[in-house]
Amino acid sequence: MTGWTMPDVKHFDPDAALETVVRLFWRQGAATTGVQDIVNATGLNRSSLYATFGGKQQLYRAALERYVQSRSRPALERLAGDDRGLPAVTDFFTALIEARCTGEHARWGCMVSNAHAGAENGDPEVQAVLDRQHQGLRDALRAALLTARDRGQLAAGADPESAAEVLALLAHGVNLRSRAGADARRLRASVAAAIDAVTGRTGPITDQP
């Protein structure tokens, strides 16, 4: 039969390919990752990549969204839903430093924080993702700090709103400093001092409301 062509059937898993691309952009950053790097990492040809995801920038956006949905958002949901108050905040930062300084992804930083510090945020769609994610981080910290206030874990003059903003910025700082090779012990000490400063804590945490 003339004039008939076979439908375009994908012979690869787009989800698995995108996860590979997430890891590549996360580790290297968008500016230093070329299309050939993506081809080499995924084993796909350019036509398959373009047909499925679009160009490099569209692929980066998809990878950033996947990172947020699969890695960032679950951690923030756990923090916001934790009813322990200040211990939840402390554990959040402890886990953050552990993830950034040890294991498979040590020294990769956070893909979101990396984008804040890189040229990636020149894309308005990327900037919208970053703004939304920062708001989610701040809201999760605020929720935990409001619980801490209700439990009597904050000093009388401590402001959960401003403290949440300071700690959100601190989280980005941990991500960027760890990527630059900062020592985990020093990061933990800095975080502890910052939490004490913004919450007015001078003694042990109590879980009593």
Protein Blocks (a to p, Z undefined) as FASTA:
>chain_A
ZZiacddddfbdfklmmmmmmmmmmmnopmlpcfklmmmmnopafklmmmmnopfklmmm
mmmmmmmmmmmmmmmmmmmmpcnljmmmmmmmmmmmmmmmgcjkgoklpfklmmmmmmkl
mpmklmmmmmmmmmmmmmmmmmmmmmmmmnopacfklcfklmmmmmmmmmmmmmmmmmno
pafklmmmmmmmmmmmmnopabdcdfbZZ
